[in-house]
Amino acid sequence: MALPKKSFLLITFLISFALAFFVAYSLMGDPDISNVKAEYSGSTEEFLSTIKENHKDWTDAKKVVLLTGVITSKDKKGVLLDDSVYFRFAEGTSMDEFKEGQKVQVKGSVMNYDVALEELQLENAVLVKK
């Protein structure tokens, strides 16, 4: 039983479209926010008191912030600033250059804020060179 020509063309088109979408999506990397203007610039402590007022506004819009803080701990994938701001760098970024107690400036988009723990997560973070 053969498909009618119109059905065959429609199915071929849909498969081609889905394949093109998949390839385009997989080739897109994390957005580069180095040239994006930050909505907020300052220390981590100051920003945490600012975000408490309306954290949904920051997280829903994934606003970009530029934060300065001291590294309190690090793991294989990310760094914690001032015991309250966690961020991950792009895959393949060497964590060797980061030392506990080091003061750094990081730019990233606000991903999540835990009200109970008063912890902030940034995504697409980049280290700002001074």
C-alpha positions as CSV (number, residue, x, y, z in Angstrom):
1,M,0.0,0.0,0.0
2,A,1.6,3.2,-1.1
3,L,1.0,6.7,0.3
4,P,-0.7,9.2,-1.9
5,K,1.8,11.7,-3.3
6,K,0.4,14.6,-1.2
7,S,0.8,12.7,2.0
8,F,4.3,11.6,1.1
9,L,5.3,15.2,0.4
10,L,3.8,16.5,3.6
11,I,5.5,13.8,5.7
12,T,8.8,14.5,4.0
13,F,8.5,18.2,4.6
14,L,7.6,17.7,8.3
15,I,10.6,15.4,8.8
16,S,12.9,17.8,7.0
17,F,11.6,20.7,9.1
18,A,12.1,18.8,12.4
19,L,15.6,17.8,11.4
20,A,16.5,21.4,10.4
21,F,15.2,22.7,13.7
22,F,17.1,20.1,15.7
23,V,20.4,20.9,13.9
24,A,19.9,24.6,14.3
25,Y,19.1,24.2,18.0
26,S,22.0,22.0,18.7
27,L,24.5,24.4,17.0
28,M,23.4,27.3,19.1
29,G,25.6,27.8,22.1
30,D,25.1,29.7,25.3
31,P,24.5,33.4,24.5
32,D,27.5,35.7,25.0
33,I,26.6,38.3,27.5
34,S,29.9,40.1,27.6
35,N,28.6,43.0,25.5
36,V,25.2,43.1,27.2
37,K,24.6,46.1,29.5
38,A,24.1,45.0,33.1
39,E,20.8,46.0,34.8
40,Y,22.7,46.1,38.1
41,S,26.4,46.6,39.0
42,G,27.8,46.3,42.5
43,S,28.7,43.9,45.3
44,T,26.9,40.6,46.0
45,E,25.7,41.8,49.4
46,E,24.1,44.9,48.0
47,F,22.4,43.0,45.2
48,L,21.0,40.4,47.6
49,S,19.3,43.1,49.6
50,T,18.0,44.6,46.3
51,I,16.7,41.3,44.9
52,K,14.8,40.5,48.1
53,E,12.2,43.2,47.3
54,N,11.1,41.7,44.0
55,H,13.0,38.6,43.0
56,K,10.4,37.5,40.4
57,D,11.2,40.6,38.4
58,W,14.8,39.6,38.1
59,T,14.5,35.9,37.6
60,D,11.5,35.9,35.1
61,A,13.3,38.5,32.9
62,K,16.7,36.8,33.4
63,K,18.2,40.2,33.9
64,V,22.0,40.6,33.5
65,V,24.0,41.7,36.6
66,L,27.6,42.6,37.2
67,L,28.6,41.4,40.7
68,T,31.8,41.8,42.7
69,G,32.6,39.3,45.5
70,V,35.0,37.0,47.2
71,I,35.2,33.3,46.2
72,T,34.2,31.3,49.3
73,S,34.2,27.9,47.6
74,K,34.4,26.2,44.3
75,D,33.6,22.8,42.8
76,K,34.3,21.1,39.4
77,K,31.6,23.1,37.6
78,G,31.1,26.4,39.5
79,V,32.1,29.0,42.0
80,L,30.3,30.4,45.1
81,L,30.7,34.1,45.9
82,D,30.2,35.4,49.5
83,D,28.4,32.2,50.4
84,S,25.3,33.3,48.5
85,V,25.9,33.6,44.7
86,Y,26.6,30.4,42.7
87,F,27.5,30.5,39.0
88,R,28.8,28.1,36.4
89,F,31.1,28.9,33.6
90,A,30.9,27.5,30.1
91,E,31.9,23.8,29.6
92,G,35.7,23.5,29.4
93,T,36.5,26.5,31.4
94,S,39.5,25.8,33.7
95,M,38.7,26.3,37.4
96,D,42.4,26.3,38.3
97,E,42.7,30.1,38.0
98,F,40.1,30.6,40.8
99,K,41.3,30.5,44.4
100,E,39.3,30.8,47.6
101,G,39.6,34.3,49.0
102,Q,40.1,35.8,45.6
103,K,38.0,38.9,44.7
104,V,36.4,38.6,41.3
105,Q,33.9,40.4,39.1
106,V,31.3,38.3,37.3
107,K,28.6,39.1,34.8
108,G,25.7,36.7,34.3
109,S,22.0,36.5,34.0
110,V,19.8,35.9,37.0
111,M,18.5,32.3,36.8
112,N,17.1,31.5,40.3
113,Y,16.8,33.0,43.7
114,D,16.0,30.9,46.7
115,V,14.1,33.0,49.2
116,A,14.5,30.7,52.2
117,L,18.3,30.2,51.8
118,E,18.8,33.7,50.3
119,E,21.0,32.2,47.5
120,L,21.2,33.4,44.0
121,Q,22.1,31.4,40.9
122,L,23.6,33.0,37.7
123,E,23.7,31.4,34.3
124,N,25.9,32.2,31.2
125,A,28.5,33.7,33.6
126,V,31.6,35.4,32.3
127,L,34.6,36.6,34.3
128,V,35.1,40.3,33.8
129,K,38.8,41.1,33.3
130,K,39.9,44.2,35.1
